Amino acid sequence: MAVKIRLARHGGKKSPFYRIVVANVESPRDGRFIEQVGVYDPGRSPTLIQFRAEKLAAWLKKGARPTQTVAQLIRKHEAAGTTS
């Protein structure tokens, strides 16, 4: 089973809110997922990016591949130096 770490879109029209989830590659974008590992809210000022660091690290160690967007969010989060 191939697993990806990707965004699942929630929120209303023109006000998106994303959950960062671990999901099977065959599952739909907003469908079934294995576990939620963070949130991303671009509508806030400043933008909210939160990860559960221990869960994210565990999934990466198991071989889950982040999408390009999630990889950018991880790098941005690490560069900011936040620990949550």
PDB file of N, CA, C and O in Angstrom:
ATOM      1  N   MET A   1       0.848  -1.175   0.000  1.00  0.00           N
ATOM      2  CA  MET A   1       0.000   0.000   0.000  1.00  0.00           C
ATOM      3  C   MET A   1       0.894   1.239   0.000  1.00  0.00           C
ATOM      4  O   MET A   1       1.670   1.439   0.935  1.00  0.00           O
ATOM      5  N   ALA A   2       0.796   2.067  -1.029  1.00  0.00           N
ATOM      6  CA  ALA A   2       1.549   3.315  -1.105  1.00  0.00           C
ATOM      7  C   ALA A   2       0.819   4.389  -0.310  1.00  0.00           C
ATOM      8  O   ALA A   2      -0.397   4.546  -0.420  1.00  0.00           O
ATOM      9  N   VAL A   3       1.579   5.120   0.489  1.00  0.00           N
ATOM     10  CA  VAL A   3       1.001   6.120   1.380  1.00  0.00           C
ATOM     11  C   VAL A   3       1.636   7.474   1.100  1.00  0.00           C
ATOM     12  O   VAL A   3       2.847   7.579   0.908  1.00  0.00           O
ATOM     13  N   LYS A   4       0.795   8.517   1.080  1.00  0.00           N
ATOM     14  CA  LYS A   4       1.260   9.887   0.873  1.00  0.00           C
ATOM     15  C   LYS A   4       0.813  10.774   2.024  1.00  0.00           C
ATOM     16  O   LYS A   4      -0.208  10.522   2.665  1.00  0.00           O
ATOM     17  N   ILE A   5       1.595  11.815   2.272  1.00  0.00           N
ATOM     18  CA  ILE A   5       1.208  12.859   3.211  1.00  0.00           C
ATOM     19  C   ILE A   5       0.768  14.025   2.334  1.00  0.00           C
ATOM     20  O   ILE A   5       1.570  14.576   1.580  1.00  0.00           O
ATOM     21  N   ARG A   6      -0.506  14.400   2.433  1.00  0.00           N
ATOM     22  CA  ARG A   6      -1.048  15.401   1.519  1.00  0.00           C
ATOM     23  C   ARG A   6      -2.086  16.273   2.210  1.00  0.00           C
ATOM     24  O   ARG A   6      -2.425  16.065   3.375  1.00  0.00           O
ATOM     25  N   LEU A   7      -2.586  17.262   1.456  1.00  0.00           N
ATOM     26  CA  LEU A   7      -3.587  18.180   1.982  1.00  0.00           C
ATOM     27  C   LEU A   7      -4.993  17.681   1.675  1.00  0.00           C
ATOM     28  O   LEU A   7      -5.249  17.141   0.599  1.00  0.00           O
ATOM     29  N   ALA A   8      -5.896  17.864   2.625  1.00  0.00           N
ATOM     30  CA  ALA A   8      -7.320  17.596   2.421  1.00  0.00           C
ATOM     31  C   ALA A   8      -8.043  18.913   2.646  1.00  0.00           C
ATOM     32  O   ALA A   8      -7.956  19.489   3.731  1.00  0.00           O
ATOM     33  N   ARG A   9      -8.752  19.394   1.639  1.00  0.00           N
ATOM     34  CA  ARG A   9      -9.382  20.719   1.696  1.00  0.00           C
ATOM     35  C   ARG A   9     -10.696  20.674   2.469  1.00  0.00           C
ATOM     36  O   ARG A   9     -11.526  19.787   2.270  1.00  0.00           O
ATOM     37  N   HIS A  10     -10.861  21.649   3.351  1.00  0.00           N
ATOM     38  CA  HIS A  10     -12.096  21.846   4.110  1.00  0.00           C
ATOM     39  C   HIS A  10     -12.392  23.327   4.134  1.00  0.00           C
ATOM     40  O   HIS A  10     -11.615  24.120   3.602  1.00  0.00           O
ATOM     41  N   GLY A  11     -13.489  23.716   4.734  1.00  0.00           N
ATOM     42  CA  GLY A  11     -13.851  25.123   4.809  1.00  0.00           C
ATOM     43  C   GLY A  11     -14.864  25.468   3.747  1.00  0.00           C
ATOM     44  O   GLY A  11     -15.259  24.625   2.942  1.00  0.00           O
ATOM     45  N   GLY A  12     -15.275  26.704   3.755  1.00  0.00           N
ATOM     46  CA  GLY A  12     -16.306  27.160   2.829  1.00  0.00           C
ATOM     47  C   GLY A  12     -15.740  27.622   1.502  1.00  0.00           C
ATOM     48  O   GLY A  12     -14.536  27.567   1.253  1.00  0.00           O
ATOM     49  N   LYS A  13     -16.653  28.076   0.662  1.00  0.00           N
ATOM     50  CA  LYS A  13     -16.270  28.585  -0.648  1.00  0.00           C
ATOM     51  C   LYS A  13     -15.397  29.830  -0.472  1.00  0.00           C
ATOM     52  O   LYS A  13     -15.752  30.750   0.263  1.00  0.00           O
ATOM     53  N   LYS A  14     -14.280  29.844  -1.140  1.00  0.00           N
ATOM     54  CA  LYS A  14     -13.303  30.938  -1.112  1.00  0.00           C
ATOM     55  C   LYS A  14     -12.683  31.169   0.264  1.00  0.00           C
ATOM     56  O   LYS A  14     -12.083  32.219   0.494  1.00  0.00           O
ATOM     57  N   SER A  15     -12.813  30.223   1.172  1.00  0.00           N
ATOM     58  CA  SER A  15     -12.132  30.310   2.472  1.00  0.00           C
ATOM     59  C   SER A  15     -11.622  28.922   2.855  1.00  0.00           C
ATOM     60  O   SER A  15     -12.132  28.300   3.787  1.00  0.00           O
ATOM     61  N   PRO A  16     -10.613  28.445   2.131  1.00  0.00           N
ATOM     62  CA  PRO A  16     -10.136  27.088   2.373  1.00  0.00           C
ATOM     63  C   PRO A  16      -9.352  26.957   3.676  1.00  0.00           C
ATOM     64  O   PRO A  16      -8.722  27.900   4.153  1.00  0.00           O
ATOM     65  N   PHE A  17      -9.418  25.772   4.217  1.00  0.00           N
ATOM     66  CA  PHE A  17      -8.689  25.347   5.407  1.00  0.00           C
ATOM     67  C   PHE A  17      -8.242  23.935   5.095  1.00  0.00           C
ATOM     68  O   PHE A  17      -9.045  23.134   4.615  1.00  0.00           O
ATOM     69  N   TYR A  18      -7.008  23.609   5.346  1.00  0.00           N
ATOM     70  CA  TYR A  18      -6.496  22.297   4.960  1.00  0.00           C
ATOM     71  C   TYR A  18      -6.058  21.487   6.168  1.00  0.00           C
ATOM     72  O   TYR A  18      -5.469  22.017   7.111  1.00  0.00           O
ATOM     73  N   ARG A  19      -6.351  20.206   6.124  1.00  0.00           N
ATOM     74  CA  ARG A  19      -5.798  19.254   7.083  1.00  0.00           C
ATOM     75  C   ARG A  19      -4.644  18.550   6.379  1.00  0.00           C
ATOM     76  O   ARG A  19      -4.747  18.209   5.200  1.00  0.00           O
ATOM     77  N   ILE A  20      -3.567  18.338   7.085  1.00  0.00           N
ATOM     78  CA  ILE A  20      -2.442  17.588   6.537  1.00  0.00           C
ATOM     79  C   ILE A  20      -2.633  16.155   7.016  1.00  0.00           C
ATOM     80  O   ILE A  20      -2.565  15.867   8.211  1.00  0.00           O
ATOM     81  N   VAL A  21      -2.875  15.259   6.053  1.00  0.00           N
ATOM     82  CA  VAL A  21      -3.257  13.894   6.395  1.00  0.00           C
ATOM     83  C   VAL A  21      -2.340  12.870   5.733  1.00  0.00           C
ATOM     84  O   VAL A  21      -1.685  13.147   4.728  1.00  0.00           O
ATOM     85  N   VAL A  22      -2.317  11.692   6.321  1.00  0.00           N
ATOM     86  CA  VAL A  22      -1.645  10.542   5.737  1.00  0.00           C
ATOM     87  C   VAL A  22      -2.746   9.697   5.111  1.00  0.00           C
ATOM     88  O   VAL A  22      -3.688   9.290   5.790  1.00  0.00           O
ATOM     89  N   ALA A  23      -2.621   9.432   3.796  1.00  0.00           N
ATOM     90  CA  ALA A  23      -3.685   8.724   3.090  1.00  0.00           C
ATOM     91  C   ALA A  23      -3.110   7.784   2.044  1.00  0.00           C
ATOM     92  O   ALA A  23      -2.002   7.985   1.547  1.00  0.00           O
ATOM     93  N   ASN A  24      -3.878   6.759   1.721  1.00  0.00           N
ATOM     94  CA  ASN A  24      -3.550   5.864   0.624  1.00  0.00           C
ATOM     95  C   ASN A  24      -3.604   6.672  -0.667  1.00  0.00           C
ATOM     96  O   ASN A  24      -4.472   7.531  -0.817  1.00  0.00           O
ATOM     97  N   VAL A  25      -2.689   6.411  -1.605  1.00  0.00           N
ATOM     98  CA  VAL A  25      -2.650   7.200  -2.841  1.00  0.00           C
ATOM     99  C   VAL A  25      -3.913   7.052  -3.665  1.00  0.00           C
ATOM    100  O   VAL A  25      -4.216   7.924  -4.479  1.00  0.00           O
ATOM    101  N   GLU A  26      -4.651   5.986  -3.482  1.00  0.00           N
ATOM    102  CA  GLU A  26      -5.863   5.748  -4.266  1.00  0.00           C
ATOM    103  C   GLU A  26      -7.104   6.414  -3.676  1.00  0.00           C
ATOM    104  O   GLU A  26      -8.145   6.454  -4.331  1.00  0.00           O
ATOM    105  N   SER A  27      -7.016   6.938  -2.447  1.00  0.00           N
ATOM    106  CA  SER A  27      -8.156   7.612  -1.815  1.00  0.00           C
ATOM    107  C   SER A  27      -8.367   8.987  -2.435  1.00  0.00           C
ATOM    108  O   SER A  27      -7.400   9.623  -2.856  1.00  0.00           O
ATOM    109  N   PRO A  28      -9.619   9.465  -2.503  1.00  0.00           N
ATOM    110  CA  PRO A  28      -9.869  10.802  -3.033  1.00  0.00           C
ATOM    111  C   PRO A  28      -9.272  11.882  -2.129  1.00  0.00           C
ATOM    112  O   PRO A  28      -8.989  11.634  -0.957  1.00  0.00           O
ATOM    113  N   ARG A  29      -9.084  13.078  -2.682  1.00  0.00           N
ATOM    114  CA  ARG A  29      -8.441  14.178  -1.961  1.00  0.00           C
ATOM    115  C   ARG A  29      -9.073  14.443  -0.600  1.00  0.00           C
ATOM    116  O   ARG A  29      -8.366  14.549   0.402  1.00  0.00           O
ATOM    117  N   ASP A  30     -10.391  14.550  -0.556  1.00  0.00           N
ATOM    118  CA  ASP A  30     -11.075  14.863   0.696  1.00  0.00           C
ATOM    119  C   ASP A  30     -11.723  13.634   1.319  1.00  0.00           C
ATOM    120  O   ASP A  30     -12.563  13.753   2.211  1.00  0.00           O
ATOM    121  N   GLY A  31     -11.338  12.470   0.856  1.00  0.00           N
ATOM    122  CA  GLY A  31     -11.955  11.238   1.312  1.00  0.00           C
ATOM    123  C   GLY A  31     -11.259  10.616   2.502  1.00  0.00           C
ATOM    124  O   GLY A  31     -10.728  11.300   3.377  1.00  0.00           O
ATOM    125  N   ARG A  32     -11.281   9.310   2.503  1.00  0.00           N
ATOM    126  CA  ARG A  32     -10.751   8.522   3.601  1.00  0.00           C
ATOM    127  C   ARG A  32      -9.257   8.764   3.795  1.00  0.00           C
ATOM    128  O   ARG A  32      -8.501   8.836   2.826  1.00  0.00           O
ATOM    129  N   PHE A  33      -8.837   8.889   5.058  1.00  0.00           N
ATOM    130  CA  PHE A  33      -7.420   9.027   5.366  1.00  0.00           C
ATOM    131  C   PHE A  33      -7.082   8.171   6.570  1.00  0.00           C
ATOM    132  O   PHE A  33      -7.965   7.734   7.308  1.00  0.00           O
ATOM    133  N   ILE A  34      -5.798   7.940   6.759  1.00  0.00           N
ATOM    134  CA  ILE A  34      -5.334   7.078   7.843  1.00  0.00           C
ATOM    135  C   ILE A  34      -5.201   7.870   9.150  1.00  0.00           C
ATOM    136  O   ILE A  34      -5.673   7.444  10.203  1.00  0.00           O
ATOM    137  N   GLU A  35      -4.541   9.042   9.051  1.00  0.00           N
ATOM    138  CA  GLU A  35      -4.305   9.834  10.250  1.00  0.00           C
ATOM    139  C   GLU A  35      -4.081  11.294   9.879  1.00  0.00           C
ATOM    140  O   GLU A  35      -3.528  11.596   8.821  1.00  0.00           O
ATOM    141  N   GLN A  36      -4.512  12.201  10.756  1.00  0.00           N
ATOM    142  CA  GLN A  36      -4.261  13.623  10.561  1.00  0.00           C
ATOM    143  C   GLN A  36      -2.985  13.977  11.313  1.00  0.00           C
ATOM    144  O   GLN A  36      -2.855  13.674  12.500  1.00  0.00           O
ATOM    145  N   VAL A  37      -2.037  14.622  10.621  1.00  0.00           N
ATOM    146  CA  VAL A  37      -0.759  14.965  11.249  1.00  0.00           C
ATOM    147  C   VAL A  37      -0.525  16.472  11.364  1.00  0.00           C
ATOM    148  O   VAL A  37       0.503  16.895  11.894  1.00  0.00           O
ATOM    149  N   GLY A  38      -1.463  17.286  10.874  1.00  0.00           N
ATOM    150  CA  GLY A  38      -1.284  18.724  10.997  1.00  0.00           C
ATOM    151  C   GLY A  38      -2.403  19.501  10.352  1.00  0.00           C
ATOM    152  O   GLY A  38      -3.358  18.931   9.823  1.00  0.00           O
ATOM    153  N   VAL A  39      -2.267  20.843  10.406  1.00  0.00           N
ATOM    154  CA  VAL A  39      -3.236  21.739   9.787  1.00  0.00           C
ATOM    155  C   VAL A  39      -2.497  22.871   9.093  1.00  0.00           C
ATOM    156  O   VAL A  39      -1.377  23.225   9.460  1.00  0.00           O
ATOM    157  N   TYR A  40      -3.155  23.434   8.074  1.00  0.00           N
ATOM    158  CA  TYR A  40      -2.628  24.569   7.324  1.00  0.00           C
ATOM    159  C   TYR A  40      -3.794  25.487   7.016  1.00  0.00           C
ATOM    160  O   TYR A  40      -4.760  25.085   6.368  1.00  0.00           O
ATOM    161  N   ASP A  41      -3.698  26.738   7.490  1.00  0.00           N
ATOM    162  CA  ASP A  41      -4.754  27.716   7.249  1.00  0.00           C
ATOM    163  C   ASP A  41      -4.148  28.952   6.596  1.00  0.00           C
ATOM    164  O   ASP A  41      -3.611  29.820   7.286  1.00  0.00           O
ATOM    165  N   PRO A  42      -4.233  29.038   5.245  1.00  0.00           N
ATOM    166  CA  PRO A  42      -3.654  30.188   4.554  1.00  0.00           C
ATOM    167  C   PRO A  42      -4.470  31.464   4.719  1.00  0.00           C
ATOM    168  O   PRO A  42      -3.988  32.543   4.373  1.00  0.00           O
ATOM    169  N   GLY A  43      -5.679  31.372   5.232  1.00  0.00           N
ATOM    170  CA  GLY A  43      -6.535  32.531   5.386  1.00  0.00           C
ATOM    171  C   GLY A  43      -6.202  33.381   6.601  1.00  0.00           C
ATOM    172  O   GLY A  43      -6.627  34.533   6.688  1.00  0.00           O
ATOM    173  N   ARG A  44      -5.458  32.834   7.523  1.00  0.00           N
ATOM    174  CA  ARG A  44      -5.077  33.579   8.720  1.00  0.00           C
ATOM    175  C   ARG A  44      -3.915  34.518   8.422  1.00  0.00           C
ATOM    176  O   ARG A  44      -3.188  34.344   7.444  1.00  0.00           O
ATOM    177  N   SER A  45      -3.759  35.505   9.275  1.00  0.00           N
ATOM    178  CA  SER A  45      -2.608  36.390   9.160  1.00  0.00           C
ATOM    179  C   SER A  45      -1.922  36.435  10.509  1.00  0.00           C
ATOM    180  O   SER A  45      -2.507  36.994  11.437  1.00  0.00           O
ATOM    181  N   PRO A  46      -0.753  35.903  10.692  1.00  0.00           N
ATOM    182  CA  PRO A  46       0.074  35.163   9.728  1.00  0.00           C
ATOM    183  C   PRO A  46      -0.481  33.767   9.465  1.00  0.00           C
ATOM    184  O   PRO A  46      -1.277  33.239  10.242  1.00  0.00           O
ATOM    185  N   THR A  47      -0.050  33.195   8.372  1.00  0.00           N
ATOM    186  CA  THR A  47      -0.507  31.867   7.958  1.00  0.00           C
ATOM    187  C   THR A  47      -0.226  30.845   9.055  1.00  0.00           C
ATOM    188  O   THR A  47       0.858  30.839   9.638  1.00  0.00           O
ATOM    189  N   LEU A  48      -1.203  29.979   9.335  1.00  0.00           N
ATOM    190  CA  LEU A  48      -1.062  28.957  10.359  1.00  0.00           C
ATOM    191  C   LEU A  48      -0.574  27.661   9.737  1.00  0.00           C
ATOM    192  O   LEU A  48      -1.204  27.123   8.827  1.00  0.00           O
ATOM    193  N   ILE A  49       0.554  27.161  10.233  1.00  0.00           N
ATOM    194  CA  ILE A  49       1.066  25.850   9.843  1.00  0.00           C
ATOM    195  C   ILE A  49       1.423  25.126  11.134  1.00  0.00           C
ATOM    196  O   ILE A  49       2.313  25.559  11.868  1.00  0.00           O
ATOM    197  N   GLN A  50       0.731  24.025  11.413  1.00  0.00           N
ATOM    198  CA  GLN A  50       1.011  23.242  12.617  1.00  0.00           C
ATOM    199  C   GLN A  50       1.163  21.779  12.244  1.00  0.00           C
ATOM    200  O   GLN A  50       0.417  21.253  11.418  1.00  0.00           O
ATOM    201  N   PHE A  51       2.136  21.130  12.862  1.00  0.00           N
ATOM    202  CA  PHE A  51       2.352  19.700  12.676  1.00  0.00           C
ATOM    203  C   PHE A  51       2.432  19.020  14.027  1.00  0.00           C
ATOM    204  O   PHE A  51       2.861  19.621  15.011  1.00  0.00           O
ATOM    205  N   ARG A  52       2.020  17.775  14.069  1.00  0.00           N
ATOM    206  CA  ARG A  52       2.316  16.917  15.219  1.00  0.00           C
ATOM    207  C   ARG A  52       3.645  16.269  14.864  1.00  0.00           C
ATOM    208  O   ARG A  52       3.686  15.271  14.145  1.00  0.00           O
ATOM    209  N   ALA A  53       4.722  16.838  15.368  1.00  0.00           N
ATOM    210  CA  ALA A  53       6.078  16.475  14.949  1.00  0.00           C
ATOM    211  C   ALA A  53       6.369  14.981  15.100  1.00  0.00           C
ATOM    212  O   ALA A  53       6.960  14.372  14.208  1.00  0.00           O
ATOM    213  N   GLU A  54       5.959  14.393  16.218  1.00  0.00           N
ATOM    214  CA  GLU A  54       6.269  12.981  16.451  1.00  0.00           C
ATOM    215  C   GLU A  54       5.527  12.073  15.474  1.00  0.00           C
ATOM    216  O   GLU A  54       6.082  11.078  15.009  1.00  0.00           O
ATOM    217  N   LYS A  55       4.283  12.407  15.162  1.00  0.00           N
ATOM    218  CA  LYS A  55       3.518  11.591  14.213  1.00  0.00           C
ATOM    219  C   LYS A  55       4.047  11.755  12.791  1.00  0.00           C
ATOM    220  O   LYS A  55       4.144  10.781  12.044  1.00  0.00           O
ATOM    221  N   LEU A  56       4.391  12.995  12.416  1.00  0.00           N
ATOM    222  CA  LEU A  56       4.946  13.249  11.094  1.00  0.00           C
ATOM    223  C   LEU A  56       6.261  12.493  10.917  1.00  0.00           C
ATOM    224  O   LEU A  56       6.474  11.852   9.888  1.00  0.00           O
ATOM    225  N   ALA A  57       7.137  12.565  11.908  1.00  0.00           N
ATOM    226  CA  ALA A  57       8.423  11.869  11.838  1.00  0.00           C
ATOM    227  C   ALA A  57       8.226  10.356  11.744  1.00  0.00           C
ATOM    228  O   ALA A  57       8.941   9.675  11.009  1.00  0.00           O
ATOM    229  N   ALA A  58       7.258   9.842  12.488  1.00  0.00           N
ATOM    230  CA  ALA A  58       7.000   8.398  12.458  1.00  0.00           C
ATOM    231  C   ALA A  58       6.544   7.949  11.069  1.00  0.00           C
ATOM    232  O   ALA A  58       6.993   6.916  10.574  1.00  0.00           O
ATOM    233  N   TRP A  59       5.648   8.728  10.434  1.00  0.00           N
ATOM    234  CA  TRP A  59       5.167   8.358   9.103  1.00  0.00           C
ATOM    235  C   TRP A  59       6.259   8.492   8.054  1.00  0.00           C
ATOM    236  O   TRP A  59       6.344   7.672   7.140  1.00  0.00           O
ATOM    237  N   LEU A  60       7.098   9.523   8.178  1.00  0.00           N
ATOM    238  CA  LEU A  60       8.201   9.665   7.238  1.00  0.00           C
ATOM    239  C   LEU A  60       9.179   8.496   7.372  1.00  0.00           C
ATOM    240  O   LEU A  60       9.720   8.009   6.379  1.00  0.00           O
ATOM    241  N   LYS A  61       9.396   8.055   8.608  1.00  0.00           N
ATOM    242  CA  LYS A  61      10.286   6.919   8.859  1.00  0.00           C
ATOM    243  C   LYS A  61       9.710   5.623   8.280  1.00  0.00           C
ATOM    244  O   LYS A  61      10.457   4.748   7.844  1.00  0.00           O
ATOM    245  N   LYS A  62       8.375   5.507   8.279  1.00  0.00           N
ATOM    246  CA  LYS A  62       7.721   4.318   7.722  1.00  0.00           C
ATOM    247  C   LYS A  62       7.711   4.321   6.199  1.00  0.00           C
ATOM    248  O   LYS A  62       7.370   3.312   5.583  1.00  0.00           O
ATOM    249  N   GLY A  63       8.086   5.459   5.577  1.00  0.00           N
ATOM    250  CA  GLY A  63       8.167   5.507   4.122  1.00  0.00           C
ATOM    251  C   GLY A  63       7.084   6.302   3.433  1.00  0.00           C
ATOM    252  O   GLY A  63       6.983   6.267   2.206  1.00  0.00           O
ATOM    253  N   ALA A  64       6.267   7.023   4.191  1.00  0.00           N
ATOM    254  CA  ALA A  64       5.237   7.868   3.573  1.00  0.00           C
ATOM    255  C   ALA A  64       5.910   9.019   2.848  1.00  0.00           C
ATOM    256  O   ALA A  64       6.837   9.635   3.373  1.00  0.00           O
ATOM    257  N   ARG A  65       5.443   9.308   1.640  1.00  0.00           N
ATOM    258  CA  ARG A  65       6.031  10.370   0.825  1.00  0.00           C
ATOM    259  C   ARG A  65       5.158  11.614   0.885  1.00  0.00           C
ATOM    260  O   ARG A  65       3.964  11.540   0.595  1.00  0.00           O
ATOM    261  N   PRO A  66       5.737  12.772   1.260  1.00  0.00           N
ATOM    262  CA  PRO A  66       4.936  14.003   1.229  1.00  0.00           C
ATOM    263  C   PRO A  66       4.786  14.498  -0.204  1.00  0.00           C
ATOM    264  O   PRO A  66       5.679  14.310  -1.030  1.00  0.00           O
ATOM    265  N   THR A  67       3.657  15.128  -0.494  1.00  0.00           N
ATOM    266  CA  THR A  67       3.484  15.761  -1.799  1.00  0.00           C
ATOM    267  C   THR A  67       4.402  16.982  -1.847  1.00  0.00           C
ATOM    268  O   THR A  67       4.970  17.379  -0.829  1.00  0.00           O
ATOM    269  N   GLN A  68       4.542  17.566  -3.020  1.00  0.00           N
ATOM    270  CA  GLN A  68       5.419  18.716  -3.185  1.00  0.00           C
ATOM    271  C   GLN A  68       4.991  19.879  -2.288  1.00  0.00           C
ATOM    272  O   GLN A  68       5.834  20.536  -1.677  1.00  0.00           O
ATOM    273  N   THR A  69       3.693  20.130  -2.209  1.00  0.00           N
ATOM    274  CA  THR A  69       3.179  21.226  -1.394  1.00  0.00           C
ATOM    275  C   THR A  69       3.433  20.978   0.088  1.00  0.00           C
ATOM    276  O   THR A  69       3.847  21.888   0.806  1.00  0.00           O
ATOM    277  N   VAL A  70       3.191  19.766   0.546  1.00  0.00           N
ATOM    278  CA  VAL A  70       3.418  19.447   1.957  1.00  0.00           C
ATOM    279  C   VAL A  70       4.905  19.526   2.281  1.00  0.00           C
ATOM    280  O   VAL A  70       5.271  19.985   3.364  1.00  0.00           O
ATOM    281  N   ALA A  71       5.764  19.092   1.375  1.00  0.00           N
ATOM    282  CA  ALA A  71       7.211  19.186   1.595  1.00  0.00           C
ATOM    283  C   ALA A  71       7.623  20.656   1.764  1.00  0.00           C
ATOM    284  O   ALA A  71       8.457  20.972   2.612  1.00  0.00           O
ATOM    285  N   GLN A  72       7.040  21.548   0.959  1.00  0.00           N
ATOM    286  CA  GLN A  72       7.324  22.982   1.088  1.00  0.00           C
ATOM    287  C   GLN A  72       6.849  23.515   2.439  1.00  0.00           C
ATOM    288  O   GLN A  72       7.537  24.320   3.067  1.00  0.00           O
ATOM    289  N   LEU A  73       5.677  23.069   2.886  1.00  0.00           N
ATOM    290  CA  LEU A  73       5.158  23.504   4.181  1.00  0.00           C
ATOM    291  C   LEU A  73       6.052  23.018   5.317  1.00  0.00           C
ATOM    292  O   LEU A  73       6.277  23.748   6.282  1.00  0.00           O
ATOM    293  N   ILE A  74       6.561  21.796   5.212  1.00  0.00           N
ATOM    294  CA  ILE A  74       7.457  21.254   6.235  1.00  0.00           C
ATOM    295  C   ILE A  74       8.726  22.097   6.303  1.00  0.00           C
ATOM    296  O   ILE A  74       9.179  22.456   7.390  1.00  0.00           O
ATOM    297  N   ARG A  75       9.305  22.417   5.134  1.00  0.00           N
ATOM    298  CA  ARG A  75      10.522  23.237   5.102  1.00  0.00           C
ATOM    299  C   ARG A  75      10.263  24.626   5.676  1.00  0.00           C
ATOM    300  O   ARG A  75      11.087  25.148   6.427  1.00  0.00           O
ATOM    301  N   LYS A  76       9.127  25.228   5.332  1.00  0.00           N
ATOM    302  CA  LYS A  76       8.778  26.561   5.834  1.00  0.00           C
ATOM    303  C   LYS A  76       8.596  26.527   7.345  1.00  0.00           C
ATOM    304  O   LYS A  76       9.030  27.439   8.048  1.00  0.00           O
ATOM    305  N   HIS A  77       7.959  25.484   7.839  1.00  0.00           N
ATOM    306  CA  HIS A  77       7.719  25.313   9.275  1.00  0.00           C
ATOM    307  C   HIS A  77       9.043  25.143  10.020  1.00  0.00           C
ATOM    308  O   HIS A  77       9.230  25.723  11.089  1.00  0.00           O
ATOM    309  N   GLU A  78       9.953  24.357   9.466  1.00  0.00           N
ATOM    310  CA  GLU A  78      11.256  24.140  10.099  1.00  0.00           C
ATOM    311  C   GLU A  78      12.099  25.410  10.060  1.00  0.00           C
ATOM    312  O   GLU A  78      12.817  25.702  11.017  1.00  0.00           O
ATOM    313  N   ALA A  79      12.022  26.175   8.958  1.00  0.00           N
ATOM    314  CA  ALA A  79      12.782  27.415   8.836  1.00  0.00           C
ATOM    315  C   ALA A  79      12.319  28.459   9.839  1.00  0.00           C
ATOM    316  O   ALA A  79      13.110  29.265  10.329  1.00  0.00           O
ATOM    317  N   ALA A  80      11.021  28.431  10.136  1.00  0.00           N
ATOM    318  CA  ALA A  80      10.482  29.386  11.114  1.00  0.00           C
ATOM    319  C   ALA A  80      10.929  29.046  12.535  1.00  0.00           C
ATOM    320  O   ALA A  80      10.890  29.892  13.428  1.00  0.00           O
ATOM    321  N   GLY A  81      11.354  27.791  12.733  1.00  0.00           N
ATOM    322  CA  GLY A  81      11.856  27.390  14.029  1.00  0.00           C
ATOM    323  C   GLY A  81      10.792  27.089  15.056  1.00  0.00           C
ATOM    324  O   GLY A  81      11.087  27.038  16.250  1.00  0.00           O
ATOM    325  N   THR A  82       9.559  26.887  14.622  1.00  0.00           N
ATOM    326  CA  THR A  82       8.499  26.558  15.569  1.00  0.00           C
ATOM    327  C   THR A  82       8.551  25.076  15.900  1.00  0.00           C
ATOM    328  O   THR A  82       8.986  24.258  15.089  1.00  0.00           O
ATOM    329  N   THR A  83       8.096  24.741  17.114  1.00  0.00           N
ATOM    330  CA  THR A  83       8.204  23.361  17.564  1.00  0.00           C
ATOM    331  C   THR A  83       6.875  22.628  17.611  1.00  0.00           C
ATOM    332  O   THR A  83       6.862  21.428  17.883  1.00  0.00           O
ATOM    333  N   SER A  84       5.757  23.297  17.360  1.00  0.00           N
ATOM    334  CA  SER A  84       4.449  22.636  17.461  1.00  0.00           C
ATOM    335  C   SER A  84       4.132  21.848  16.221  1.00  0.00           C
ATOM    336  O   SER A  84       3.071  21.230  16.137  1.00  0.00           O
TER     337      SER A  84
END
